[in-house]
Amino acid sequence: MLSFFGGKDKAGGGTAANERVSRHSSGWAQMLERMHGEESLRVLDIGPTSSTNINFVTALGHSIYLANLVEDAAKRDWIITPEDGSPARFDVDRFLETHLNFSGRGFDIVLFWDAADYLPGEVLAPVLGRIHEVMAPEGQMLAMFHSASAGLGAGQPKPEFCRYHLTDSSKVDVQRAGEYPVLNAYTNRQIETLLAAFKGFRFFLAKDNVREVVVVR
């Protein structure tokens, strides 16, 4: 489900469902500086709906558009099973048209969070391509990636899918938001390949083995 709201008029394993855990985010600190320094920005939040984020962004005089891609992509509705017996495939074009059709809106800031780790591999590159298309020149995107072995190896703690709540500081509050498995784990080189269409990016390594990337359109 997508919603649009107009402005101006250490996540850890085993956290309780409603518990919020604060974590430092160098990437968010950079986004926040821009949001305080500019007016009437358009923000795209790729994640579970957070009333905290809606209120925070609109209180700064910006507007926010929400798209919970991970939850929607996990539904079986997008799987096409050909009658000729060929392998089933994800209906990427219909998914993009349904969830990432912004009707001509352009975005200055995109909060992609860790969606890349939870989206099916065949969907991620087209999603990033569409986001690149709709970002304004010099627009910025914050993306997070778990360490390359997170949740994929035997005995490895599995990251929890979380909702990220914005704060007026260098921290974000993290809250468990569903039971979705990590589908991908990318190396730095693979991340650079995924983001090759963008003009530039900067990596930040967090203490919880989550790599943050701030990308410039």
N, C-alpha and C positions, 0 to 999 in steps of 0.2 A: 504494500500500500504506500502511495506517495502522498505527501502533503506539502503545501506551500504556505508559509507564514510571512507576512509583510512587516517590515520594520518601520520606524519613524512614525506615526499617528500619535599498589603493586599487586596488579591482580595476581592472586596466588591460588593454587589448587585447594579445593575444599572450602572455599568461602561460602557463607550462607547465601541463599537466593537473593535476599534484599540488602545484603551488606555492601557498603561502598568502601573501597580501599583507595587511598590517595597514592599516586605515583608521580614522580617528577617526569616532565616531558619537555626536553629542549626544543623539540619541534613545535609543540603547542605554544611555548613561550615566544617563539618567532612569529607565529600566526597572531598571537594576542597583541604583540607590539604593533603590527600593521592595523589590526582592528581598532586599536585605540588612536592610531595616528591618521586614519582616513575616514571619510564619511560615505554612507550609503553603499556599502559593499554588498555583494551577493554571495552568500555562503551556501555550499552544497555539503550536507552531512550524510555520509554513506554509513548508516548504522541504525540500530534499533531506536525508535522514537524516544527522545528525552525531552520532557517539558522543561527541565533545567536549561538545556541548550537553547530551546526556543525562546525562553524568557531572557536568557543572558544575551543572545545575539540581537534580539529586537530592542532590548534596553539600550544597547550601544548605537542604535539607529540604523542597523543593517537588516537585511532580509535573509531568511533561511529556507532552504528547500530540502526535504528529507526523502531518502530512498533506502529502505532496508533490503539491500540486494542479497545478502547471505540467506536470510530467511526465505525470501521469494525463490531464489535459485534452487533451494533444497526441495521444492515441491516437484512432484512427478508430472505436473501439467506441461512441463517444457520438453519432456522426452518424446521423441518421434520414433516409432517402431515401424519401419518400412514393411509393406506386405510382401515384398520379394525376398524377405529373409536376411537382408543385409543388416549390418550392426545398427543398433539403436543409436540415436544421436540427439544432442541437445539443440533445441530450436533457438539458436543464438539470435537470429534476426528478429524473431517475434519478442524475445525477452528484452532486447534493446529498445524496440519500438514501444513496448508496454511500460517499461520502467525507467528508461533514460531518454524519453522524448520530452525535451524541455521547452518546446514551442518557441524557439528563438531566444530563450534566456541565455545569457552568458554569465559565467561565475568568476569571481575574483579569488575566492578561497574554497578549496575542496578539502574536507576532512574525510579521508579514505579509511583511516584507522587501520585495522589489521584484516580488512575484508579479503585481501589477496590470498591469504592463507586458507580461507574457507570457501572460496568460489571454485567451481569446477575448472580445471585447467583450460578447457576449450572456450570458456566464457571470459576468462580474465583479460586476455589481450584485446578482444573486441570491446570490452567494458572500458579499459584504459584508453583505447583509441577514441571511443565516443566522448569520454571525459576530456581528453586533449582537445577535441573539436570544439567543445562548448566552453572551455576556459578562455577568459579574456587574455590578451597579451600581457605578459608579466604577472599573470595569475599564478598562485602558489597552491600546491597540494601537499598535505601531510599524510604519509603512509607509514605503516608499521609492519615489520616482518619478524616472526619468531626465528630463533636460531635454527640452523639447517636440520638439526636432529629432533626438534621439539615435537613430541607427541607421535613420532613415526617409528622410533626404535623401541625394542623390548626393554621394559623397565624405565623408560623415559616418562617423566611427568607430563600429562597431556594438558596443554593450555585450554582454558575455558573460554568459550565465546562470550564476549562482554559488551556491555553498553558503556560508552565513555561520556561522562558528564563534565562539561566545561566549568572552569573556575577562573576568577580574576587573579590568577597567579600562574607560576610555572608548573603547577600540578593539575592533573585531571583526576577525577574520581571514577573508579572502575567498578562495575557491578555486573555480576554474572547475568547473562540474558538468554541462555538457551543451551541445548545439548547438540551442538553441531561439531563434527570432527574436523580437525585440521586435515585438509586435503593436499596441501602443497607445502614444501619448505624450500626456500630459494637461497642460493648463495649470493654473495654480493655481485658477482659477475652476471648471474641470471637476472638479478634485480635491475642492473644497469641495462641489460638487453630489453627487459620489459618496458623500461622508461626511456628508451633510445629516442623517441620522437620529441621529448622535451628538451628545452634549451640547456638546462643544467640541474644538478641536484647535489645535495649535501647530506652525508650520512652522520647520524648520531648513534652511539652505542650506549644503551641504557644498562643499568645494573642488573635488570631482570632478564638479560639475554634477549631483549627485544631491540632490533635495529630500527631506528626511525630515519625517515628520509624526507627532506623538504625539497620539492620539485618545483622548478620554475617553467612556465609555459613559454 
